[in-house]
Amino acid sequence: MKPTLSPELYWLVLTTLMTGLFWIPYILQRILERGFWPALWDPQGVAHMDAHWAKRMMRAHLNAVENLAIFAPLVLALSVTHTGTSATATACMSTFLPAWPILSFLRWPSPCFGLRPSSWGLRHRWFLR
């Protein structure tokens, strides 16, 4: 019998990978601002960053890590007890697909490409505050 991955574990793996990749954009920004070695010698992020999108991305990453610390044990408990249902699978999917990481991530490239959120007609939306 071939072992299968439950939907809850599948979404946990995707959420963990997404959280694991959130650091890349703001670390690249630090490298561009400060240089390679000074960026790496500041693991706590104490040095001031000029780009506001990088600060937002760093906060989004920290938020995702905090949420993962709560989410992962719950999913692992579901997996061990084999009590997953379609409702728990949907709840696990909703941790990966909400608007906050997607919209936060899509927001930051705007200064890089000369675009402004106001040009998108979304200036007063809740996710741009």
N, CA, C and O atoms as CSV, one atom per row, in Angstrom:
chain,resi,resn,atom,element,x,y,z
A,1,MET,N,N,0.828,-1.180,0.000
A,1,MET,CA,C,0.000,0.000,0.000
A,1,MET,C,C,0.877,1.251,0.000
A,1,MET,O,O,1.800,1.392,0.803
A,2,LYS,N,N,0.569,2.118,-0.894
A,2,LYS,CA,C,1.347,3.350,-1.024
A,2,LYS,C,C,0.814,4.396,-0.034
A,2,LYS,O,O,-0.385,4.674,-0.010
A,3,PRO,N,N,1.713,4.978,0.789
A,3,PRO,CA,C,1.234,5.987,1.739
A,3,PRO,C,C,0.796,7.259,1.002
A,3,PRO,O,O,1.434,7.699,0.046
A,4,THR,N,N,-0.290,7.821,1.472
A,4,THR,CA,C,-0.797,9.052,0.863
A,4,THR,C,C,-0.710,10.187,1.873
A,4,THR,O,O,-0.704,9.972,3.085
A,5,LEU,N,N,-0.646,11.368,1.350
A,5,LEU,CA,C,-0.569,12.568,2.172
A,5,LEU,C,C,-1.978,13.119,2.354
A,5,LEU,O,O,-2.695,13.349,1.380
A,6,SER,N,N,-2.362,13.324,3.588
A,6,SER,CA,C,-3.703,13.866,3.840
A,6,SER,C,C,-3.768,15.311,3.354
A,6,SER,O,O,-2.731,15.966,3.250
A,7,PRO,N,N,-4.950,15.817,3.057
A,7,PRO,CA,C,-5.067,17.205,2.618
A,7,PRO,C,C,-4.540,18.190,3.662
A,7,PRO,O,O,-3.967,19.222,3.312
A,8,GLU,N,N,-4.735,17.873,4.933
A,8,GLU,CA,C,-4.244,18.760,5.999
A,8,GLU,C,C,-2.723,18.846,5.980
A,8,GLU,O,O,-2.157,19.932,6.099
A,9,LEU,N,N,-2.062,17.697,5.830
A,9,LEU,CA,C,-0.595,17.703,5.762
A,9,LEU,C,C,-0.097,18.374,4.486
A,9,LEU,O,O,0.928,19.056,4.497
A,10,TYR,N,N,-0.815,18.182,3.399
A,10,TYR,CA,C,-0.453,18.832,2.140
A,10,TYR,C,C,-0.436,20.352,2.301
A,10,TYR,O,O,0.518,21.013,1.889
A,11,TRP,N,N,-1.495,20.905,2.902
A,11,TRP,CA,C,-1.558,22.353,3.089
A,11,TRP,C,C,-0.559,22.830,4.124
A,11,TRP,O,O,-0.071,23.957,4.038
A,12,LEU,N,N,-0.247,21.993,5.099
A,12,LEU,CA,C,0.794,22.344,6.071
A,12,LEU,C,C,2.148,22.456,5.391
A,12,LEU,O,O,2.909,23.385,5.658
A,13,VAL,N,N,2.444,21.513,4.516
A,13,VAL,CA,C,3.725,21.557,3.791
A,13,VAL,C,C,3.795,22.813,2.920
A,13,VAL,O,O,4.818,23.497,2.912
A,14,LEU,N,N,2.728,23.122,2.193
A,14,LEU,CA,C,2.733,24.319,1.348
A,14,LEU,C,C,2.851,25.603,2.176
A,14,LEU,O,O,3.559,26.531,1.785
A,15,THR,N,N,2.164,25.653,3.310
A,15,THR,CA,C,2.240,26.829,4.175
A,15,THR,C,C,3.638,26.978,4.751
A,15,THR,O,O,4.148,28.093,4.860
A,16,THR,N,N,4.260,25.874,5.118
A,16,THR,CA,C,5.624,25.919,5.641
A,16,THR,C,C,6.603,26.374,4.574
A,16,THR,O,O,7.497,27.170,4.860
A,17,LEU,N,N,6.452,25.888,3.354
A,17,LEU,CA,C,7.326,26.330,2.255
A,17,LEU,C,C,7.132,27.811,1.953
A,17,LEU,O,O,8.104,28.535,1.736
A,18,MET,N,N,5.879,28.263,1.940
A,18,MET,CA,C,5.609,29.675,1.698
A,18,MET,C,C,6.250,30.529,2.786
A,18,MET,O,O,6.878,31.547,2.492
A,19,THR,N,N,6.094,30.117,4.036
A,19,THR,CA,C,6.687,30.859,5.144
A,19,THR,C,C,8.205,30.846,5.044
A,19,THR,O,O,8.864,31.842,5.342
A,20,GLY,N,N,8.749,29.721,4.625
A,20,GLY,CA,C,10.196,29.614,4.470
A,20,GLY,C,C,10.769,30.473,3.360
A,20,GLY,O,O,11.963,30.772,3.367
A,21,LEU,N,N,9.945,30.876,2.412
A,21,LEU,CA,C,10.421,31.708,1.305
A,21,LEU,C,C,10.171,33.200,1.508
A,21,LEU,O,O,10.668,34.020,0.736
A,22,PHE,N,N,9.414,33.553,2.528
A,22,PHE,CA,C,9.097,34.969,2.752
A,22,PHE,C,C,10.318,35.823,3.068
A,22,PHE,O,O,10.278,37.034,2.852
A,23,TRP,N,N,11.388,35.242,3.566
A,23,TRP,CA,C,12.551,36.036,3.938
A,23,TRP,C,C,13.360,36.507,2.735
A,23,TRP,O,O,14.109,37.478,2.846
A,24,ILE,N,N,13.232,35.859,1.615
A,24,ILE,CA,C,14.096,36.139,0.462
A,24,ILE,C,C,13.973,37.578,-0.044
A,24,ILE,O,O,15.007,38.214,-0.246
A,25,PRO,N,N,12.774,38.134,-0.263
A,25,PRO,CA,C,12.717,39.502,-0.801
A,25,PRO,C,C,13.343,40.554,0.106
A,25,PRO,O,O,14.057,41.429,-0.381
A,26,TYR,N,N,13.092,40.492,1.421
A,26,TYR,CA,C,13.648,41.552,2.250
A,26,TYR,C,C,15.136,41.353,2.527
A,26,TYR,O,O,15.838,42.326,2.802
A,27,ILE,N,N,15.629,40.134,2.463
A,27,ILE,CA,C,17.075,39.929,2.581
A,27,ILE,C,C,17.774,40.445,1.322
A,27,ILE,O,O,18.845,41.046,1.408
A,28,LEU,N,N,17.172,40.213,0.159
A,28,LEU,CA,C,17.749,40.760,-1.074
A,28,LEU,C,C,17.769,42.284,-1.044
A,28,LEU,O,O,18.723,42.902,-1.518
A,29,GLN,N,N,16.724,42.892,-0.491
A,29,GLN,CA,C,16.700,44.345,-0.364
A,29,GLN,C,C,17.808,44.829,0.566
A,29,GLN,O,O,18.455,45.838,0.286
A,30,ARG,N,N,18.031,44.118,1.670
A,30,ARG,CA,C,19.125,44.488,2.579
A,30,ARG,C,C,20.471,44.369,1.896
A,30,ARG,O,O,21.350,45.210,2.088
A,31,ILE,N,N,20.635,43.323,1.095
A,31,ILE,CA,C,21.901,43.148,0.375
A,31,ILE,C,C,22.101,44.293,-0.610
A,31,ILE,O,O,23.218,44.788,-0.759
A,32,LEU,N,N,21.035,44.723,-1.287
A,32,LEU,CA,C,21.144,45.842,-2.220
A,32,LEU,C,C,21.446,47.160,-1.497
A,32,LEU,O,O,22.198,47.993,-2.004
A,33,GLU,N,N,20.856,47.343,-0.310
A,33,GLU,CA,C,21.054,48.585,0.434
A,33,GLU,C,C,22.403,48.627,1.142
A,33,GLU,O,O,23.100,49.640,1.090
A,34,ARG,N,N,22.771,47.545,1.795
A,34,ARG,CA,C,23.933,47.554,2.689
A,34,ARG,C,C,25.156,46.829,2.134
A,34,ARG,O,O,26.281,47.105,2.551
A,35,GLY,N,N,24.948,45.921,1.215
A,35,GLY,CA,C,26.032,45.069,0.762
A,35,GLY,C,C,25.846,43.674,1.337
A,35,GLY,O,O,25.037,43.465,2.241
A,36,PHE,N,N,26.592,42.734,0.810
A,36,PHE,CA,C,26.385,41.328,1.161
A,36,PHE,C,C,26.701,41.032,2.626
A,36,PHE,O,O,25.836,40.554,3.360
A,37,TRP,N,N,27.942,41.315,3.060
A,37,TRP,CA,C,28.330,40.952,4.421
A,37,TRP,C,C,27.612,41.759,5.493
A,37,TRP,O,O,27.183,41.169,6.484
A,38,PRO,N,N,27.454,43.069,5.355
A,38,PRO,CA,C,26.686,43.783,6.395
A,38,PRO,C,C,25.242,43.288,6.527
A,38,PRO,O,O,24.691,43.296,7.628
A,39,ALA,N,N,24.630,42.866,5.441
A,39,ALA,CA,C,23.259,42.339,5.508
A,39,ALA,C,C,23.222,41.023,6.270
A,39,ALA,O,O,22.285,40.769,7.027
A,40,LEU,N,N,24.234,40.188,6.075
A,40,LEU,CA,C,24.264,38.903,6.759
A,40,LEU,C,C,24.696,39.020,8.217
A,40,LEU,O,O,24.376,38.149,9.026
A,41,TRP,N,N,25.418,40.083,8.562
A,41,TRP,CA,C,25.854,40.262,9.947
A,41,TRP,C,C,24.790,40.929,10.795
A,41,TRP,O,O,25.062,41.298,11.937
A,42,ASP,N,N,23.598,41.092,10.274
A,42,ASP,CA,C,22.491,41.691,11.022
A,42,ASP,C,C,21.326,40.705,11.068
A,42,ASP,O,O,20.292,40.944,10.445
A,43,PRO,N,N,21.480,39.596,11.801
A,43,PRO,CA,C,20.440,38.566,11.767
A,43,PRO,C,C,19.131,38.981,12.434
A,43,PRO,O,O,18.078,38.444,12.091
A,44,GLN,N,N,19.168,39.914,13.367
A,44,GLN,CA,C,17.952,40.332,14.056
A,44,GLN,C,C,17.231,41.458,13.331
A,44,GLN,O,O,16.120,41.819,13.719
A,45,GLY,N,N,17.823,42.013,12.306
A,45,GLY,CA,C,17.185,43.084,11.551
A,45,GLY,C,C,17.172,44.408,12.285
A,45,GLY,O,O,16.222,45.181,12.161
A,46,VAL,N,N,18.233,44.680,13.059
A,46,VAL,CA,C,18.273,45.904,13.846
A,46,VAL,C,C,18.607,47.115,12.976
A,46,VAL,O,O,18.162,48.227,13.260
A,47,ALA,N,N,19.378,46.904,11.934
A,47,ALA,CA,C,19.754,48.014,11.061
A,47,ALA,C,C,18.525,48.561,10.336
A,47,ALA,O,O,17.625,47.812,9.957
A,48,HIS,N,N,18.506,49.852,10.156
A,48,HIS,CA,C,17.376,50.518,9.512
A,48,HIS,C,C,17.325,50.157,8.032
A,48,HIS,O,O,18.345,50.169,7.342
A,49,MET,N,N,16.129,49.837,7.557
A,49,MET,CA,C,15.913,49.593,6.131
A,49,MET,C,C,15.193,50.790,5.554
A,49,MET,O,O,14.262,51.314,6.166
A,50,ASP,N,N,15.614,51.224,4.388
A,50,ASP,CA,C,15.002,52.379,3.754
A,50,ASP,C,C,13.684,52.037,3.058
A,50,ASP,O,O,12.767,52.857,3.029
A,51,ALA,N,N,13.591,50.855,2.511
A,51,ALA,CA,C,12.405,50.473,1.738
A,51,ALA,C,C,11.270,50.048,2.678
A,51,ALA,O,O,11.426,49.136,3.491
A,52,HIS,N,N,10.140,50.722,2.549
A,52,HIS,CA,C,8.990,50.393,3.396
A,52,HIS,C,C,8.405,49.028,3.060
A,52,HIS,O,O,7.900,48.336,3.944
A,53,TRP,N,N,8.468,48.631,1.781
A,53,TRP,CA,C,7.944,47.330,1.416
A,53,TRP,C,C,8.735,46.222,2.090
A,53,TRP,O,O,8.173,45.185,2.443
A,54,ALA,N,N,10.042,46.430,2.274
A,54,ALA,CA,C,10.866,45.405,2.923
A,54,ALA,C,C,10.499,45.268,4.399
A,54,ALA,O,O,10.506,44.165,4.945
A,55,LYS,N,N,10.179,46.382,5.035
A,55,LYS,CA,C,9.731,46.325,6.435
A,55,LYS,C,C,8.406,45.574,6.541
A,55,LYS,O,O,8.212,44.766,7.449
A,56,ARG,N,N,7.495,45.850,5.600
A,56,ARG,CA,C,6.213,45.146,5.603
A,56,ARG,C,C,6.403,43.653,5.353
A,56,ARG,O,O,5.739,42.815,5.964
A,57,MET,N,N,7.319,43.340,4.447
A,57,MET,CA,C,7.577,41.929,4.139
A,57,MET,C,C,8.184,41.216,5.331
A,57,MET,O,O,7.870,40.053,5.584
A,58,MET,N,N,9.052,41.899,6.066
A,58,MET,CA,C,9.645,41.309,7.260
A,58,MET,C,C,8.571,41.050,8.320
A,58,MET,O,O,8.571,40.004,8.969
A,59,ARG,N,N,7.660,42.004,8.490
A,59,ARG,CA,C,6.570,41.807,9.457
A,59,ARG,C,C,5.628,40.687,9.008
A,59,ARG,O,O,5.129,39.929,9.840
A,60,ALA,N,N,5.381,40.578,7.702
A,60,ALA,CA,C,4.542,39.489,7.184
A,60,ALA,C,C,5.197,38.133,7.443
A,60,ALA,O,O,4.522,37.156,7.768
A,61,HIS,N,N,6.518,38.089,7.295
A,61,HIS,CA,C,7.238,36.846,7.558
A,61,HIS,C,C,7.160,36.479,9.033
A,61,HIS,O,O,6.910,35.323,9.373
A,62,LEU,N,N,7.373,37.448,9.907
A,62,LEU,CA,C,7.289,37.178,11.344
A,62,LEU,C,C,5.881,36.727,11.733
A,62,LEU,O,O,5.722,35.826,12.557
A,63,ASN,N,N,4.878,37.341,11.154
A,63,ASN,CA,C,3.498,36.956,11.415
A,63,ASN,C,C,3.236,35.524,10.941
A,63,ASN,O,O,2.575,34.751,11.634
A,64,ALA,N,N,3.747,35.178,9.781
A,64,ALA,CA,C,3.547,33.826,9.250
A,64,ALA,C,C,4.227,32.783,10.134
A,64,ALA,O,O,3.693,31.692,10.334
A,65,VAL,N,N,5.404,33.119,10.662
A,65,VAL,CA,C,6.096,32.181,11.556
A,65,VAL,C,C,5.291,31.983,12.838
A,65,VAL,O,O,5.148,30.861,13.323
A,66,GLU,N,N,4.767,33.084,13.383
A,66,GLU,CA,C,3.957,32.967,14.601
A,66,GLU,C,C,2.692,32.135,14.357
A,66,GLU,O,O,2.305,31.329,15.203
A,67,ASN,N,N,2.062,32.329,13.223
A,67,ASN,CA,C,0.862,31.545,12.906
A,67,ASN,C,C,1.189,30.076,12.664
A,67,ASN,O,O,0.404,29.194,13.012
A,68,LEU,N,N,2.342,29.821,12.072
A,68,LEU,CA,C,2.747,28.445,11.803
A,68,LEU,C,C,3.002,27.680,13.101
A,68,LEU,O,O,2.763,26.474,13.173
A,69,ALA,N,N,3.483,28.378,14.117
A,69,ALA,CA,C,3.732,27.725,15.405
A,69,ALA,C,C,2.434,27.229,16.040
A,69,ALA,O,O,2.455,26.284,16.829
A,70,ILE,N,N,1.325,27.846,15.711
A,70,ILE,CA,C,0.022,27.397,16.219
A,70,ILE,C,C,-0.601,26.371,15.275
A,70,ILE,O,O,-1.194,25.387,15.717
A,71,PHE,N,N,-0.461,26.606,13.995
A,71,PHE,CA,C,-1.112,25.794,12.976
A,71,PHE,C,C,-0.506,24.389,12.867
A,71,PHE,O,O,-1.246,23.409,12.780
A,72,ALA,N,N,0.813,24.279,12.872
A,72,ALA,CA,C,1.478,22.996,12.642
A,72,ALA,C,C,1.132,21.944,13.699
A,72,ALA,O,O,0.814,20.815,13.324
A,73,PRO,N,N,1.176,22.253,14.995
A,73,PRO,CA,C,0.818,21.206,15.964
A,73,PRO,C,C,-0.628,20.733,15.829
A,73,PRO,O,O,-0.922,19.559,16.052
A,74,LEU,N,N,-1.524,21.639,15.466
A,74,LEU,CA,C,-2.926,21.231,15.294
A,74,LEU,C,C,-3.077,20.268,14.131
A,74,LEU,O,O,-3.800,19.277,14.232
A,75,VAL,N,N,-2.398,20.554,13.028
A,75,VAL,CA,C,-2.470,19.661,11.866
A,75,VAL,C,C,-1.810,18.323,12.173
A,75,VAL,O,O,-2.316,17.274,11.776
A,76,LEU,N,N,-0.690,18.356,12.875
A,76,LEU,CA,C,-0.026,17.102,13.224
A,76,LEU,C,C,-0.890,16.268,14.168
A,76,LEU,O,O,-0.905,15.041,14.073
A,77,ALA,N,N,-1.606,16.925,15.075
A,77,ALA,CA,C,-2.530,16.194,15.957
A,77,ALA,C,C,-3.653,15.552,15.153
A,77,ALA,O,O,-4.048,14.420,15.432
A,78,LEU,N,N,-4.172,16.273,14.152
A,78,LEU,CA,C,-5.194,15.689,13.270
A,78,LEU,C,C,-4.651,14.475,12.534
A,78,LEU,O,O,-5.344,13.470,12.379
A,79,SER,N,N,-3.418,14.574,12.085
A,79,SER,CA,C,-2.823,13.484,11.323
A,79,SER,C,C,-2.595,12.258,12.198
A,79,SER,O,O,-2.846,11.132,11.766
A,80,VAL,N,N,-2.126,12.464,13.407
A,80,VAL,CA,C,-1.844,11.338,14.304
A,80,VAL,C,C,-3.132,10.635,14.720
A,80,VAL,O,O,-3.176,9.408,14.798
A,81,THR,N,N,-4.174,11.408,14.986
A,81,THR,CA,C,-5.438,10.823,15.453
A,81,THR,C,C,-6.361,10.388,14.309
A,81,THR,O,O,-7.405,9.784,14.551
A,82,HIS,N,N,-5.976,10.695,13.063
A,82,HIS,CA,C,-6.777,10.355,11.882
A,82,HIS,C,C,-8.206,10.879,11.990
A,82,HIS,O,O,-9.163,10.165,11.688
A,83,THR,N,N,-8.341,12.115,12.419
A,83,THR,CA,C,-9.672,12.710,12.582
A,83,THR,C,C,-9.936,13.810,11.566
A,83,THR,O,O,-10.812,14.647,11.784
A,84,GLY,N,N,-9.212,13.827,10.479
A,84,GLY,CA,C,-9.418,14.849,9.455
A,84,GLY,C,C,-10.729,14.658,8.722
A,84,GLY,O,O,-11.130,13.538,8.405
A,85,THR,N,N,-11.383,15.770,8.460
A,85,THR,CA,C,-12.633,15.759,7.697
A,85,THR,C,C,-12.502,16.775,6.571
A,85,THR,O,O,-11.468,17.428,6.425
A,86,SER,N,N,-13.553,16.899,5.782
A,86,SER,CA,C,-13.510,17.915,4.720
A,86,SER,C,C,-13.481,19.316,5.323
A,86,SER,O,O,-12.917,20.234,4.729
A,87,ALA,N,N,-14.078,19.484,6.487
A,87,ALA,CA,C,-14.053,20.799,7.156
A,87,ALA,C,C,-12.642,21.141,7.624
A,87,ALA,O,O,-12.210,22.287,7.495
A,88,THR,N,N,-11.920,20.163,8.163
A,88,THR,CA,C,-10.550,20.451,8.597
A,88,THR,C,C,-9.630,20.675,7.404
A,88,THR,O,O,-8.710,21.490,7.478
A,89,ALA,N,N,-9.868,19.960,6.301
A,89,ALA,CA,C,-9.076,20.184,5.090
A,89,ALA,C,C,-9.315,21.589,4.541
A,89,ALA,O,O,-8.377,22.259,4.111
A,90,THR,N,N,-10.569,22.031,4.556
A,90,THR,CA,C,-10.887,23.387,4.099
A,90,THR,C,C,-10.271,24.429,5.019
A,90,THR,O,O,-9.782,25.459,4.553
A,91,ALA,N,N,-10.291,24.172,6.316
A,91,ALA,CA,C,-9.682,25.108,7.266
A,91,ALA,C,C,-8.173,25.193,7.048
A,91,ALA,O,O,-7.595,26.276,7.131
A,92,CYS,N,N,-7.539,24.070,6.771
A,92,CYS,CA,C,-6.098,24.079,6.506
A,92,CYS,C,C,-5.781,24.796,5.198
A,92,CYS,O,O,-4.785,25.513,5.102
A,93,MET,N,N,-6.620,24.602,4.204
A,93,MET,CA,C,-6.430,25.300,2.934
A,93,MET,C,C,-6.586,26.805,3.127
A,93,MET,O,O,-5.892,27.593,2.484
A,94,SER,N,N,-7.492,27.199,4.008
A,94,SER,CA,C,-7.730,28.634,4.211
A,94,SER,C,C,-6.569,29.328,4.898
A,94,SER,O,O,-6.505,30.558,4.880
A,95,THR,N,N,-5.645,28.586,5.505
A,95,THR,CA,C,-4.455,29.225,6.066
A,95,THR,C,C,-3.434,29.538,4.979
A,95,THR,O,O,-2.595,30.423,5.150
A,96,PHE,N,N,-3.502,28.825,3.876
A,96,PHE,CA,C,-2.555,29.061,2.779
A,96,PHE,C,C,-3.083,30.067,1.760
A,96,PHE,O,O,-2.302,30.812,1.169
A,97,LEU,N,N,-4.377,30.097,1.550
A,97,LEU,CA,C,-4.941,30.891,0.475
A,97,LEU,C,C,-5.611,32.209,0.869
A,97,LEU,O,O,-6.335,32.769,0.046
A,98,PRO,N,N,-5.412,32.729,2.072
A,98,PRO,CA,C,-6.094,33.993,2.382
A,98,PRO,C,C,-5.467,35.155,1.641
A,98,PRO,O,O,-4.417,35.019,1.014
A,99,ALA,N,N,-6.117,36.286,1.720
A,99,ALA,CA,C,-5.644,37.462,0.981
A,99,ALA,C,C,-4.403,38.087,1.594
A,99,ALA,O,O,-3.634,38.717,0.868
A,100,TRP,N,N,-4.170,37.945,2.883
A,100,TRP,CA,C,-3.060,38.679,3.501
A,100,TRP,C,C,-1.691,38.375,2.934
A,100,TRP,O,O,-0.968,39.330,2.651
A,101,PRO,N,N,-1.251,37.108,2.735
A,101,PRO,CA,C,0.096,36.958,2.206
A,101,PRO,C,C,0.181,37.318,0.735
A,101,PRO,O,O,1.181,37.878,0.283
A,102,ILE,N,N,-0.857,37.000,-0.008
A,102,ILE,CA,C,-0.825,37.276,-1.439
A,102,ILE,C,C,-0.837,38.785,-1.677
A,102,ILE,O,O,-0.034,39.295,-2.459
A,103,LEU,N,N,-1.721,39.483,-1.023
A,103,LEU,CA,C,-1.811,40.924,-1.232
A,103,LEU,C,C,-0.624,41.658,-0.641
A,103,LEU,O,O,-0.165,42.643,-1.218
A,104,SER,N,N,-0.115,41.204,0.498
A,104,SER,CA,C,1.075,41.833,1.066
A,104,SER,C,C,2.251,41.655,0.127
A,104,SER,O,O,3.039,42.580,-0.074
A,105,PHE,N,N,2.371,40.463,-0.451
A,105,PHE,CA,C,3.491,40.199,-1.336
A,105,PHE,C,C,3.351,40.949,-2.658
A,105,PHE,O,O,4.345,41.422,-3.209
A,106,LEU,N,N,2.124,41.061,-3.174
A,106,LEU,CA,C,1.927,41.774,-4.431
A,106,LEU,C,C,2.078,43.285,-4.255
A,106,LEU,O,O,2.313,44.010,-5.222
A,107,ARG,N,N,1.943,43.745,-3.036
A,107,ARG,CA,C,2.065,45.171,-2.777
A,107,ARG,C,C,3.492,45.663,-2.875
A,107,ARG,O,O,3.722,46.772,-3.359
A,108,TRP,N,N,4.462,44.873,-2.431
A,108,TRP,CA,C,5.818,45.380,-2.322
A,108,TRP,C,C,6.518,45.659,-3.642
A,108,TRP,O,O,7.356,46.561,-3.666
A,109,PRO,N,N,6.243,44.952,-4.762
A,109,PRO,CA,C,6.996,45.270,-5.976
A,109,PRO,C,C,6.628,46.608,-6.601
A,109,PRO,O,O,7.334,47.081,-7.492
A,110,SER,N,N,5.542,47.227,-6.159
A,110,SER,CA,C,5.092,48.444,-6.820
A,110,SER,C,C,6.159,49.525,-6.896
A,110,SER,O,O,6.299,50.121,-7.964
A,111,PRO,N,N,6.932,49.830,-5.839
A,111,PRO,CA,C,7.975,50.836,-6.008
A,111,PRO,C,C,9.086,50.370,-6.936
A,111,PRO,O,O,9.723,51.181,-7.609
A,112,CYS,N,N,9.317,49.050,-6.972
A,112,CYS,CA,C,10.400,48.527,-7.797
A,112,CYS,C,C,10.118,48.705,-9.291
A,112,CYS,O,O,11.040,48.923,-10.077
A,113,PHE,N,N,8.856,48.613,-9.676
A,113,PHE,CA,C,8.506,48.675,-11.086
A,113,PHE,C,C,7.870,50.000,-11.480
A,113,PHE,O,O,7.312,50.127,-12.570
A,114,GLY,N,N,7.954,50.980,-10.596
A,114,GLY,CA,C,7.414,52.302,-10.915
A,114,GLY,C,C,5.903,52.356,-10.856
A,114,GLY,O,O,5.304,53.297,-11.378
A,115,LEU,N,N,5.273,51.380,-10.238
A,115,LEU,CA,C,3.819,51.373,-10.118
A,115,LEU,C,C,3.429,51.867,-8.736
A,115,LEU,O,O,4.171,51.674,-7.773
A,116,ARG,N,N,2.305,52.484,-8.638
A,116,ARG,CA,C,1.792,52.921,-7.349
A,116,ARG,C,C,0.450,52.241,-7.118
A,116,ARG,O,O,-0.336,52.076,-8.051
A,117,PRO,N,N,0.183,51.841,-5.859
A,117,PRO,CA,C,-1.124,51.216,-5.593
A,117,PRO,C,C,-2.295,52.102,-5.999
A,117,PRO,O,O,-3.353,51.594,-6.373
A,118,SER,N,N,-2.117,53.433,-5.929
A,118,SER,CA,C,-3.215,54.322,-6.316
A,118,SER,C,C,-3.524,54.187,-7.805
A,118,SER,O,O,-4.653,54.442,-8.226
A,119,SER,N,N,-2.532,53.788,-8.606
A,119,SER,CA,C,-2.787,53.609,-10.028
A,119,SER,C,C,-3.589,52.335,-10.298
A,119,SER,O,O,-4.134,52.162,-11.388
A,120,TRP,N,N,-3.660,51.451,-9.312
A,120,TRP,CA,C,-4.446,50.236,-9.466
A,120,TRP,C,C,-5.907,50.486,-9.141
A,120,TRP,O,O,-6.746,49.611,-9.355
A,121,GLY,N,N,-6.223,51.664,-8.628
A,121,GLY,CA,C,-7.589,51.953,-8.237
A,121,GLY,C,C,-7.972,51.271,-6.933
A,121,GLY,O,O,-9.154,51.071,-6.654
A,122,LEU,N,N,-6.968,50.915,-6.134
A,122,LEU,CA,C,-7.209,50.167,-4.906
A,122,LEU,C,C,-6.740,50.934,-3.672
A,122,LEU,O,O,-6.548,50.341,-2.610
A,123,ARG,N,N,-6.562,52.195,-3.800
A,123,ARG,CA,C,-5.936,52.979,-2.747
A,123,ARG,C,C,-6.653,52.891,-1.397
A,123,ARG,O,O,-5.996,52.823,-0.359
A,124,HIS,N,N,-7.951,52.891,-1.395
A,124,HIS,CA,C,-8.683,52.924,-0.135
A,124,HIS,C,C,-9.232,51.564,0.263
A,124,HIS,O,O,-10.155,51.487,1.074
A,125,ARG,N,N,-8.695,50.515,-0.278
A,125,ARG,CA,C,-9.132,49.180,0.103
A,125,ARG,C,C,-8.538,48.805,1.448
A,125,ARG,O,O,-7.512,49.354,1.851
A,126,TRP,N,N,-9.169,47.883,2.137
A,126,TRP,CA,C,-8.737,47.492,3.467
A,126,TRP,C,C,-7.343,46.884,3.485
A,126,TRP,O,O,-6.626,47.029,4.475
A,127,PHE,N,N,-6.937,46.199,2.399
A,127,PHE,CA,C,-5.639,45.520,2.419
A,127,PHE,C,C,-4.479,46.450,2.090
A,127,PHE,O,O,-3.329,46.013,2.138
A,128,LEU,N,N,-4.728,47.697,1.763
A,128,LEU,CA,C,-3.641,48.629,1.503
A,128,LEU,C,C,-3.442,49.609,2.648
A,128,LEU,O,O,-2.682,50.568,2.512
A,129,ARG,N,N,-4.099,49.388,3.752
A,129,ARG,CA,C,-3.918,50.278,4.900
A,129,ARG,C,C,-2.821,49.797,5.787
A,129,ARG,O,O,-2.530,50.425,6.805
